[in-house]
Amino acid sequence: MAPLAAFTCLLLSFAILSPAQADDDDAYHWLDDSHKFITRPDIEAPRFNVTIYERRRVSLGYWFVPSYDFLDQSFQNGGRWTAPHIFDGSGELIWSGSYLSRQYDAFDFRLSNVLGETMLSFLYPHNRSAILLDTSYNVRYSVPVAEEGQSVDMHEFHIVENGTKALFFYDQRRNVTQEQSRAIGWMNGNCTVNDNLFHELDVANDFQPTFTWSSAEHVGLYESSKVENSLQERCSDFWDFIHVNSLDKFPDGSYLMSSRHTDTIYKIAPDGNIVWRLGGSMSDFRAGFKFARQHNARIISSNETHTILSFFDNATKTPMRAPTSDSSRGVIVELHTQTQPMTAKLVQQFPHPDGPGNYCVARANVQVLPNGNVWICWVDGLLSTEYTPDGTLIMKTRVKQDWLKSYRTYKFSFVGKPTEPPNVHSHAIGSDEEGTTTTLVHVSWNGATEVTTWNLYKTDDVGNIDSPKPVTAVPKMGFETALSYKGFASYVVAEALDRRGAVLGRSEVIKTIVSAKLSTVTIAEESQWLDKMNRRMETTKQAIWLMHVVYVDPTVTFACGLLCGMSLLVASRALWRSKRSSFLSRRRNGSLYKRVSQDDYFEKP
């Protein structure tokens, strides 16, 4: 966009916004150093600054990063970078789902096991659904996550029990009972709250609900530490008293739920009753550590006596309380659930990479990787880190814009095989002093993880080639690779190869854009080449037609055979007559007769 046009759009945007929105410093974002692509102008990817401290200890895998500008998109959506993304270990884009999300927020983008099949899943609040894609990026399911009168909850879409059950939250405003209201001193009727509920869905049965649980029916309002406002304000304005943010499932069928506004992690039995509380004002554990405003509690292992959990400890302060740690951190804790009292021990912590005093006010997640390393998302600036099990920081990645955020990021091993063909842009660069034209080609394949080499072929308008050998071949370089051919190619095809040299896919035939005047020599040479290809194809078509007629139609085959046989017979008779006439003529002269009879058939004296 031209600077003047951009400035005009900015002024118009300010004019139509309300004063409150116009005064918001974060209302307008420009990703000035993003990756943009000639082959996919609809995609704009954040540019990462990657720091690797110990490369040999970094796990293999791709980063799953859903980036966003604003949580509240009621007045505008985000930029083209607002989308679920997959990046490789150097921060290069592998896949952008911007064509799916259309610049609306996506959350909790990850790999999921769905009935034994690996799929990509993410929450899409704009469409009030969770989206599931196969590894070719085809939409397989769109699962509703909120009904009429309910609000979409962005925190969780988690498929558990070997891909057979799906868990998610939704929100609903409700009046609690007078008994619950009076327990916190509210005597003016029923306190109104934002009730956080969760559904468990049966994946195999068309995602039908099998279990529902309500926070307001099981958690007392007195557990909430979200008490900055007066009781009057809280109970008359849909108090967000619990603010749940993660959900997992135990092997015994119980649920693990994290609540930000009670600073508590709950174990919930299959019948809905609370088994125990870790943290908060009503903790059932004696613990040697504190945490607050935590997120993303996950079960690492569990048996009858012990449970090991990971979660993100935001540790942030409130008006009523100081920070519970010197920075936000990832933690792994061990619970002893058969002792009296039950105990909790801090096993390992992973502090903020920028040091003490750095806090994530909200959101963030911890992921324990298959090799034992720990991946952590720190939200602002898409900051993510990887640690060894002993807490050593071995990798850090971020963008320079702190306003660009991700609620959760993940790392997975993954193979993406898109069914759409590669995208190609071909452009002829003007002739040089010698009359030579260069064809510059850019190629990308959104989501393909196995491409290592790109081949380029010069073709005619239907994809016929002059030689099986490409005119050029180059290693894949990032999301979009540039190839050049010294000469003019009216049409091109790009071919993707894997590391073994096997063909993964080919582009459609792409016509080259000509923006500069070509020399008469270049035009003549290209015209001659295309004419040659046309003649060759006509000859090939005739040969193919003849082969088809001869080998496919039995009647015609018999007729052709009969005709050929008769032709051979006639030719043989003509040849025999010709030779007989010559033989008789030479016999009359006596020379041939003498040579044959005397030299070959009779003994000499």
C-alpha positions as CSV (number, residue, x, y, z in Angstrom):
1,M,0.0,0.0,0.0
2,A,1.3,3.5,-0.9
3,P,2.2,5.7,2.1
4,L,-0.5,8.3,1.2
5,A,-3.2,5.7,0.8
6,A,-2.2,4.0,4.1
7,F,-2.3,7.4,5.9
8,T,-5.7,8.2,4.3
9,C,-7.1,4.8,5.5
10,L,-5.7,5.5,9.0
11,L,-7.5,8.9,9.2
12,L,-10.8,7.4,8.0
13,S,-10.5,4.6,10.6
14,F,-10.0,7.2,13.3
15,A,-13.0,9.1,12.1
16,I,-15.4,6.2,12.4
17,L,-14.3,4.9,15.8
18,S,-15.7,5.8,19.1
19,P,-13.5,8.0,21.3
20,A,-12.7,5.1,23.7
21,Q,-11.5,3.0,20.8
22,A,-9.6,5.9,19.1
23,D,-7.8,6.6,22.4
24,D,-6.6,3.0,22.6
25,D,-2.9,2.9,21.9
26,D,-3.2,-0.7,20.7
27,A,-6.1,-0.1,18.3
28,Y,-3.9,0.0,15.2
29,H,-1.1,-2.4,14.4
30,W,1.3,-2.4,11.5
31,L,3.6,-5.5,11.2
32,D,6.3,-3.6,9.4
33,D,8.8,-6.4,9.2
34,S,6.6,-9.3,8.4
35,H,7.3,-12.0,5.7
36,K,5.2,-11.3,2.6
37,F,5.1,-13.6,-0.4
38,I,4.7,-13.0,-4.1
39,T,3.0,-16.4,-4.6
40,R,0.5,-15.9,-1.7
41,P,-0.3,-12.2,-1.2
42,D,-3.1,-13.2,1.2
43,I,-0.5,-14.5,3.7
44,E,1.6,-12.3,6.0
45,A,3.8,-14.1,8.6
46,P,5.5,-12.7,11.7
47,R,9.3,-12.6,11.5
48,F,11.0,-14.4,14.4
49,N,14.3,-13.7,16.1
50,V,15.5,-17.2,17.0
51,T,18.2,-17.7,19.6
52,I,19.6,-21.3,20.0
53,Y,21.9,-21.9,22.9
54,E,22.5,-25.6,22.6
55,R,21.4,-26.9,19.2
56,R,22.0,-30.6,19.8
57,R,19.6,-30.6,22.8
58,V,16.7,-28.9,21.0
59,S,14.0,-31.3,20.1
60,L,12.8,-31.8,16.5
61,G,9.4,-30.4,15.6
62,Y,7.3,-27.6,14.2
63,W,5.9,-24.7,16.2
64,F,2.1,-24.3,16.2
65,V,1.5,-20.6,16.7
66,P,-2.0,-19.0,16.5
67,S,-1.2,-15.2,16.6
68,Y,-3.7,-12.5,17.3
69,D,-4.0,-8.7,17.7
70,F,-7.1,-8.3,19.8
71,L,-9.1,-10.6,22.0
72,D,-12.2,-8.5,21.4
73,Q,-12.8,-8.4,17.7
74,S,-16.3,-6.9,17.9
75,F,-15.2,-3.7,16.2
76,Q,-12.4,-5.0,13.9
77,N,-10.6,-8.1,13.0
78,G,-6.8,-8.4,12.9
79,G,-4.2,-8.2,10.1
80,R,-3.3,-11.0,7.7
81,W,-1.0,-12.3,10.4
82,T,-4.0,-13.1,12.6
83,A,-4.2,-16.8,11.9
84,P,-3.1,-20.3,12.9
85,H,0.4,-20.9,11.7
86,I,3.0,-23.6,11.6
87,F,6.7,-22.7,11.6
88,D,9.9,-24.7,11.4
89,G,12.7,-24.7,13.9
90,S,14.3,-21.7,12.3
91,G,11.1,-19.6,12.3
92,E,10.3,-20.1,8.6
93,L,6.7,-20.3,7.8
94,I,5.4,-23.8,6.8
95,W,1.6,-23.2,6.8
96,S,-0.7,-20.3,7.3
97,G,-4.4,-20.8,7.9
98,S,-5.3,-17.2,7.1
99,Y,-7.5,-18.4,4.2
100,L,-9.6,-20.3,6.8
101,S,-9.6,-17.8,9.7
102,R,-10.0,-14.7,7.5
103,Q,-8.2,-12.5,10.0
104,Y,-10.3,-13.6,12.9
105,D,-8.7,-15.1,16.0
106,A,-7.9,-18.8,16.3
107,F,-7.0,-20.3,19.7
108,D,-5.5,-23.6,21.1
109,F,-4.1,-24.6,17.7
110,R,-2.5,-28.1,18.1
111,L,-2.3,-31.6,16.9
112,S,-5.0,-33.9,18.1
113,N,-5.7,-37.6,18.0
114,V,-9.2,-38.0,16.6
115,L,-10.3,-41.7,16.7
116,G,-6.8,-42.7,15.9
117,E,-6.2,-40.2,13.2
118,T,-3.8,-37.3,13.5
119,M,-5.6,-34.0,12.9
120,L,-5.1,-30.3,13.5
121,S,-7.6,-28.6,15.7
122,F,-8.3,-25.0,16.8
123,L,-11.0,-22.9,18.4
124,Y,-12.6,-20.4,16.1
125,P,-14.9,-18.1,18.1
126,H,-16.0,-16.0,15.1
127,N,-17.8,-19.1,13.8
128,R,-18.7,-20.4,17.3
129,S,-17.0,-23.7,16.5
130,A,-13.9,-25.8,16.8
131,I,-12.3,-26.7,13.5
132,L,-10.6,-30.0,12.8
133,L,-8.4,-30.5,9.7
134,D,-6.7,-33.6,8.4
135,T,-3.0,-33.5,7.6
136,S,-3.7,-32.4,4.1
137,Y,-5.5,-29.3,5.6
138,N,-9.0,-30.4,4.5
139,V,-11.7,-29.4,7.0
140,R,-13.1,-32.6,8.4
141,Y,-15.2,-31.4,11.2
142,S,-16.7,-28.1,12.4
143,V,-17.9,-28.7,15.9
144,P,-20.3,-26.1,17.6
145,V,-19.0,-25.0,20.9
146,A,-21.8,-22.6,22.0
147,E,-25.5,-22.6,21.5
148,E,-28.0,-19.7,21.6
149,G,-27.7,-17.7,24.8
150,Q,-24.2,-19.1,25.5
151,S,-20.8,-17.4,24.9
152,V,-17.8,-19.1,23.3
153,D,-14.9,-19.7,25.6
154,M,-11.5,-19.4,24.0
155,H,-9.5,-21.4,26.4
156,E,-9.8,-25.1,25.5
157,F,-10.6,-27.7,22.9
158,H,-9.0,-30.8,24.2
159,I,-9.5,-34.3,22.7
160,V,-8.8,-37.1,25.3
161,E,-9.2,-40.8,25.9
162,N,-7.3,-41.9,22.8
163,G,-9.3,-39.6,20.6
164,T,-12.7,-40.6,21.7
165,K,-13.8,-37.7,23.8
166,A,-13.6,-33.9,23.4
167,L,-13.6,-31.3,26.2
168,F,-14.4,-27.6,25.9
169,F,-15.8,-24.7,28.0
170,Y,-18.7,-22.4,27.3
171,D,-20.1,-19.5,29.3
172,Q,-23.6,-18.6,30.4
173,R,-24.9,-15.8,32.6
174,R,-27.1,-16.9,35.4
175,N,-28.5,-16.0,38.8
176,V,-27.1,-18.2,41.6
177,T,-29.3,-19.3,44.5
178,Q,-30.1,-17.0,47.4
179,E,-28.2,-19.4,49.7
180,Q,-25.1,-18.9,47.5
181,S,-25.6,-15.2,47.5
182,R,-26.0,-14.9,51.2
183,A,-22.8,-16.9,51.8
184,I,-20.9,-13.9,50.5
185,G,-23.1,-11.3,52.2
186,W,-25.3,-10.4,49.3
187,M,-28.8,-9.9,50.7
188,N,-30.5,-8.2,47.7
189,G,-31.8,-11.3,46.0
190,N,-29.8,-13.4,43.6
191,C,-26.2,-12.6,42.7
192,T,-25.7,-12.7,38.9
193,V,-22.5,-14.4,37.7
194,N,-20.8,-15.6,34.6
195,D,-21.1,-19.3,34.9
196,N,-18.3,-21.4,33.3
197,L,-19.5,-24.8,32.2
198,F,-17.8,-27.6,30.3
199,H,-19.1,-30.3,28.0
200,E,-17.6,-33.7,27.2
201,L,-18.5,-34.9,23.7
202,D,-18.5,-38.4,22.2
203,V,-16.4,-38.0,19.1
204,A,-17.6,-41.2,17.4
205,N,-21.2,-40.3,18.0
206,D,-21.2,-37.1,16.0
207,F,-19.7,-35.1,18.9
208,Q,-22.8,-35.5,21.0
209,P,-22.6,-34.3,24.7
210,T,-22.1,-37.1,27.3
211,F,-21.4,-35.0,30.4
212,T,-21.9,-31.4,31.5
213,W,-20.6,-29.6,34.5
214,S,-21.3,-26.1,35.9
215,S,-19.0,-24.1,38.0
216,A,-21.8,-22.1,39.7
217,E,-23.4,-25.3,40.9
218,H,-20.2,-26.7,42.5
219,V,-17.9,-23.9,43.5
220,G,-18.8,-21.4,46.2
221,L,-18.6,-17.7,45.3
222,Y,-16.5,-17.2,48.5
223,E,-13.6,-19.1,46.8
224,S,-13.1,-16.2,44.3
225,S,-10.2,-13.9,44.7
226,K,-11.6,-11.6,41.9
227,V,-12.9,-9.1,44.5
228,E,-11.5,-5.7,43.3
229,N,-14.9,-4.3,42.8
230,S,-17.6,-3.8,45.5
231,L,-20.1,-6.6,46.2
232,Q,-22.8,-4.4,44.7
233,E,-20.8,-4.1,41.4
234,R,-19.9,-7.7,41.3
235,C,-23.4,-9.2,41.9
236,S,-25.2,-6.8,39.6
237,D,-22.8,-7.1,36.6
238,F,-22.3,-10.8,35.9
239,W,-19.3,-11.4,38.1
240,D,-16.5,-13.5,36.5
241,F,-16.0,-15.2,39.8
242,I,-14.1,-18.3,38.6
243,H,-12.7,-17.9,35.1
244,V,-11.7,-21.5,34.2
245,N,-9.0,-21.9,31.7
246,S,-7.9,-25.5,31.2
247,L,-9.4,-29.0,31.3
248,D,-7.8,-32.5,31.2
249,K,-8.9,-36.0,32.1
250,F,-7.5,-38.6,34.5
251,P,-7.2,-42.3,33.7
252,D,-9.9,-42.9,36.4
253,G,-12.4,-40.8,34.5
254,S,-12.1,-37.7,36.7
255,Y,-11.3,-34.2,35.3
256,L,-8.5,-31.7,36.1
257,M,-9.7,-28.1,35.8
258,S,-7.8,-24.9,36.4
259,S,-9.4,-21.7,37.6
260,R,-7.7,-18.3,37.3
261,H,-9.9,-16.3,39.6
262,T,-9.9,-18.8,42.5
263,D,-6.1,-19.6,42.0
264,T,-7.1,-23.2,42.3
265,I,-6.7,-26.5,40.4
266,Y,-9.6,-28.9,40.9
267,K,-10.0,-32.6,40.6
268,I,-13.6,-33.3,39.6
269,A,-15.1,-36.8,39.9
270,P,-17.2,-38.4,37.1
271,D,-20.3,-37.6,39.1
272,G,-19.4,-33.9,39.2
273,N,-18.3,-33.6,42.8
274,I,-15.0,-32.0,43.7
275,V,-12.4,-34.5,44.9
276,W,-9.7,-32.1,45.9
277,R,-8.4,-28.6,45.5
278,L,-4.8,-27.6,44.9
279,G,-4.1,-23.9,45.8
280,G,-6.4,-21.1,46.5
281,S,-8.1,-20.3,49.8
282,M,-9.5,-23.9,50.3
283,S,-6.5,-26.0,49.3
284,D,-6.5,-29.7,50.4
285,F,-2.7,-29.9,50.1
286,R,0.2,-29.0,52.3
287,A,2.6,-27.4,49.8
288,G,6.0,-25.9,50.0
289,F,5.3,-23.4,47.2
290,K,2.7,-20.9,46.1
291,F,1.1,-20.0,42.8
292,A,-1.5,-17.6,41.5
293,R,-3.6,-16.9,38.4
294,Q,-2.3,-20.2,36.8
295,H,-3.1,-21.6,33.4
296,N,-2.9,-24.8,31.4
297,A,-2.8,-27.6,34.1
298,R,-2.0,-30.9,32.5
299,I,-1.7,-34.5,33.9
300,I,1.8,-35.9,33.2
301,S,1.1,-39.2,35.1
302,S,-1.2,-40.5,37.8
303,N,-1.8,-43.5,39.9
304,E,-3.6,-44.4,43.2
305,T,-0.9,-42.6,45.3
306,H,0.8,-40.0,43.2
307,T,-0.1,-37.5,40.5
308,I,2.4,-35.3,38.5
309,L,1.1,-32.1,37.0
310,S,2.5,-29.4,34.8
311,F,1.1,-25.9,34.7
312,F,1.9,-22.3,34.0
313,D,2.2,-20.2,37.2
314,N,1.4,-16.6,36.2
315,A,2.2,-15.6,39.8
316,T,0.8,-12.1,39.2
317,K,-0.2,-9.7,41.9
318,T,-3.7,-8.4,42.6
319,P,-4.8,-5.3,44.5
320,M,-5.2,-7.6,47.5
321,R,-1.9,-9.6,47.1
322,A,1.7,-9.4,46.1
323,P,3.2,-11.6,43.4
324,T,3.6,-15.2,44.5
325,S,7.0,-15.6,42.7
326,D,9.7,-13.3,41.4
327,S,8.5,-14.0,37.8
328,S,6.0,-16.0,35.9
329,R,7.2,-19.6,35.4
330,G,6.4,-23.0,34.2
331,V,6.2,-25.6,36.9
332,I,6.1,-29.4,37.4
333,V,4.7,-30.6,40.7
334,E,4.2,-33.9,42.4
335,L,1.1,-34.6,44.5
336,H,1.0,-37.3,47.2
337,T,-2.7,-38.1,47.4
338,Q,-2.7,-41.0,49.9
339,T,-1.1,-39.1,52.8
340,Q,-2.9,-37.3,55.6
341,P,-2.8,-34.4,54.9
342,M,-2.1,-34.7,51.2
343,T,1.1,-32.9,50.1
344,A,2.4,-31.1,47.0
345,K,6.1,-30.7,46.1
346,L,7.7,-28.5,43.5
347,V,9.7,-30.8,41.2
348,Q,11.0,-28.3,38.7
349,Q,10.5,-24.8,37.6
350,F,11.3,-22.9,34.4
351,P,11.5,-19.1,35.1
352,H,10.8,-16.3,32.7
353,P,13.7,-16.0,30.1
354,D,14.0,-12.3,30.6
355,G,14.6,-12.7,34.4
356,P,12.9,-11.6,37.6
357,G,10.2,-9.1,37.5
358,N,8.7,-10.3,34.2
359,Y,5.1,-11.5,34.4
360,C,2.5,-12.8,32.0
361,V,-0.6,-11.0,33.2
362,A,-2.9,-13.6,31.6
363,R,-2.8,-16.7,29.4
364,A,0.3,-18.8,28.5
365,N,1.0,-22.6,28.5
366,V,3.5,-25.4,29.3
367,Q,4.0,-28.5,27.2
368,V,6.1,-31.4,28.2
369,L,7.6,-32.8,25.0
370,P,8.1,-36.5,24.2
371,N,11.9,-36.4,24.9
372,G,11.3,-34.7,28.3
373,N,12.1,-31.2,27.2
374,V,9.6,-28.4,28.2
375,W,8.1,-25.9,25.7
376,I,6.6,-22.7,27.2
377,C,4.6,-19.9,25.6
378,W,4.9,-16.5,27.3
379,V,2.2,-14.8,25.2
380,D,3.5,-11.3,24.5
381,G,5.6,-10.9,21.3
382,L,5.0,-14.6,20.6
383,L,7.8,-15.4,23.0
384,S,8.3,-19.2,23.3
385,T,11.2,-21.1,24.9
386,E,12.5,-24.6,25.2
387,Y,14.1,-26.1,28.3
388,T,15.8,-29.3,29.1
389,P,14.2,-31.4,32.0
390,D,16.7,-29.9,34.4
391,G,15.6,-26.3,33.6
392,T,18.4,-25.3,31.2
393,L,17.2,-22.8,28.6
394,I,18.3,-24.1,25.2
395,M,16.2,-22.1,22.7
396,K,14.2,-18.8,22.6
397,T,12.1,-17.3,19.8
398,R,10.1,-14.0,19.7
399,V,9.1,-11.2,17.4
400,K,9.9,-7.5,18.1
401,Q,6.2,-6.5,18.4
402,D,5.0,-7.2,22.0
403,W,1.4,-6.4,20.9
404,L,1.4,-9.5,18.7
405,K,0.3,-12.3,21.0
406,S,-0.5,-16.0,21.2
407,Y,-2.5,-17.5,24.1
408,R,-0.8,-20.9,23.6
409,T,1.9,-22.3,21.3
410,Y,2.9,-25.9,20.9
411,K,5.6,-28.0,19.4
412,F,4.9,-31.2,17.5
413,S,6.5,-33.6,15.0
414,F,4.3,-33.4,11.9
415,V,4.1,-34.3,8.2
416,G,1.8,-32.1,6.1
417,K,0.8,-33.2,2.7
418,P,-1.5,-30.6,1.0
419,T,-3.7,-31.7,-1.8
420,E,-3.7,-28.3,-3.5
421,P,-0.9,-27.8,-6.0
422,P,2.1,-25.5,-5.4
423,N,1.6,-21.8,-6.1
424,V,3.8,-20.3,-8.8
425,H,4.5,-16.8,-10.1
426,S,6.5,-16.3,-13.2
427,H,7.8,-13.0,-14.5
428,A,10.0,-12.2,-17.5
429,I,12.8,-9.7,-16.8
430,G,13.7,-7.5,-19.7
431,S,16.4,-8.3,-22.2
432,D,20.0,-7.3,-21.5
433,E,22.4,-5.8,-24.0
434,E,22.9,-9.2,-25.7
435,G,19.2,-9.6,-26.2
436,T,18.8,-12.2,-23.4
437,T,15.7,-12.4,-21.2
438,T,15.6,-14.0,-17.7
439,T,12.5,-15.7,-16.5
440,L,12.2,-15.3,-12.7
441,V,9.9,-17.7,-10.9
442,H,8.8,-17.9,-7.3
443,V,7.2,-21.0,-5.9
444,S,5.6,-22.0,-2.6
445,W,3.5,-24.8,-1.3
446,N,1.5,-23.9,1.8
447,G,1.7,-26.7,4.4
448,A,4.1,-29.1,2.6
449,T,6.7,-30.3,5.1
450,E,8.7,-32.7,3.0
451,V,9.9,-30.5,0.1
452,T,13.7,-30.1,-0.2
453,T,14.2,-29.3,-3.9
454,W,12.3,-27.4,-6.5
455,N,12.6,-28.3,-10.2
456,L,11.6,-25.8,-12.9
457,Y,10.4,-26.9,-16.4
458,K,9.8,-24.8,-19.5
459,T,6.5,-26.0,-21.1
460,D,3.9,-25.1,-23.7
461,D,0.5,-23.9,-22.7
462,V,-0.7,-27.5,-21.8
463,G,2.4,-28.5,-19.9
464,N,4.4,-30.4,-22.5
465,I,8.1,-30.3,-22.0
466,D,11.0,-30.5,-24.5
467,S,13.3,-32.5,-22.2
468,P,12.7,-34.6,-19.0
469,K,15.6,-32.6,-17.5
470,P,14.5,-29.4,-15.7
471,V,15.9,-26.1,-16.9
472,T,16.9,-25.4,-13.3
473,A,16.7,-27.0,-9.9
474,V,17.4,-25.3,-6.5
475,P,17.1,-26.2,-2.8
476,K,13.9,-25.1,-1.0
477,M,14.6,-21.8,0.8
478,G,12.0,-20.9,3.3
479,F,8.3,-20.7,2.6
480,E,8.9,-19.2,-0.9
481,T,11.8,-20.1,-3.2
482,A,13.1,-18.1,-6.2
483,L,14.3,-19.8,-9.3
484,S,15.7,-18.2,-12.5
485,Y,16.0,-19.4,-16.1
486,K,18.3,-17.5,-18.5
487,G,15.9,-17.3,-21.3
488,F,12.3,-16.7,-22.0
489,A,9.7,-19.3,-21.0
490,S,6.2,-18.4,-21.9
491,Y,4.9,-21.2,-19.6
492,V,6.4,-22.9,-16.7
493,V,5.7,-25.8,-14.3
494,A,7.3,-26.2,-10.9
495,E,7.9,-29.7,-9.4
496,A,8.5,-30.5,-5.7
497,L,10.9,-33.2,-4.6
498,D,11.6,-34.8,-1.2
499,R,15.1,-35.6,0.2
500,R,15.1,-38.9,-1.7
501,G,14.3,-37.2,-5.0
502,A,10.8,-38.5,-5.2
503,V,8.2,-36.2,-6.8
504,L,5.7,-34.8,-4.2
505,G,3.7,-32.7,-6.5
506,R,3.6,-30.4,-9.5
507,S,2.1,-27.0,-10.1
508,E,-0.4,-26.1,-12.7
509,V,0.9,-24.6,-16.0
510,I,1.6,-21.0,-15.3
511,K,1.8,-18.3,-18.0
512,T,4.7,-15.9,-17.5
513,I,4.0,-12.3,-17.0
514,V,5.8,-10.0,-19.4
515,S,6.3,-6.5,-18.1
516,A,9.2,-5.4,-20.2
517,K,9.7,-5.2,-24.0
518,L,11.3,-8.4,-25.3
519,S,13.8,-8.4,-28.1
520,T,12.7,-9.6,-31.6
521,V,15.2,-12.4,-31.3
522,T,13.7,-13.6,-28.0
523,I,10.2,-13.5,-29.4
524,A,11.2,-15.4,-32.6
525,E,13.1,-18.1,-30.6
526,E,10.2,-18.6,-28.3
527,S,7.7,-18.8,-31.2
528,Q,9.9,-21.4,-33.0
529,W,10.1,-23.4,-29.8
530,L,6.4,-23.4,-29.3
531,D,5.8,-24.3,-32.9
532,K,8.2,-27.2,-32.6
533,M,6.4,-28.4,-29.5
534,N,3.0,-28.1,-31.3
535,R,4.3,-30.2,-34.3
536,R,5.7,-32.8,-31.9
537,M,2.5,-33.0,-30.1
538,E,0.5,-33.5,-33.3
539,T,2.8,-36.3,-34.3
540,T,2.5,-37.9,-30.9
541,K,-1.3,-37.6,-31.0
542,Q,-1.4,-39.4,-34.4
543,A,0.9,-42.1,-33.1
544,I,-1.2,-42.5,-30.0
545,W,-4.4,-42.6,-32.1
546,L,-2.9,-45.4,-34.3
547,M,-1.8,-47.4,-31.2
548,H,-5.3,-47.0,-29.7
549,V,-7.0,-48.1,-32.9
550,V,-4.7,-51.1,-33.4
551,Y,-4.5,-52.3,-29.8
552,V,-7.9,-51.4,-28.5
553,D,-10.4,-52.3,-31.3
554,P,-10.3,-56.0,-32.2
555,T,-12.3,-55.6,-35.5
556,V,-9.9,-52.9,-36.7
557,T,-6.9,-55.0,-35.6
558,F,-8.1,-57.9,-37.7
559,A,-8.8,-55.7,-40.7
560,C,-5.4,-54.1,-40.4
561,G,-3.7,-57.5,-40.1
562,L,-5.6,-58.8,-43.1
563,L,-4.7,-55.8,-45.1
564,C,-1.0,-56.0,-44.1
565,G,-1.0,-59.7,-45.0
566,M,-2.5,-59.1,-48.4
567,S,0.0,-56.3,-49.0
568,L,2.9,-58.5,-48.1
569,L,1.6,-61.3,-50.4
570,V,1.3,-58.9,-53.4
571,A,4.7,-57.5,-52.7
572,S,6.2,-61.0,-52.4
573,R,4.7,-62.1,-55.7
574,A,5.9,-59.0,-57.5
575,L,9.4,-59.6,-56.1
576,W,9.3,-63.3,-57.1
577,R,8.3,-62.5,-60.6
578,S,11.0,-59.9,-60.9
579,K,13.7,-62.3,-59.7
580,R,12.3,-65.1,-61.9
581,S,12.5,-62.9,-65.0
582,S,16.1,-61.9,-64.2
583,F,17.0,-65.5,-63.5
584,L,15.6,-66.8,-66.8
585,S,17.3,-64.0,-68.7
586,R,20.6,-64.8,-67.2
587,R,20.1,-68.6,-67.8
588,R,19.6,-68.0,-71.4
589,N,23.0,-66.3,-71.6
590,G,24.5,-69.4,-69.9
591,S,26.7,-67.7,-67.3
592,L,24.6,-68.3,-64.3
593,Y,23.8,-71.8,-65.2
594,K,27.4,-72.7,-65.6
595,R,28.5,-71.2,-62.4
596,V,25.8,-72.8,-60.3
597,S,25.9,-76.2,-62.0
598,Q,29.6,-76.7,-62.4
599,D,31.0,-75.0,-59.3
600,D,28.5,-75.9,-56.6
601,Y,26.6,-79.0,-57.6
602,F,29.1,-81.3,-59.5
603,E,32.5,-82.6,-58.5
604,K,35.4,-81.4,-60.4
605,P,37.6,-84.0,-62.2
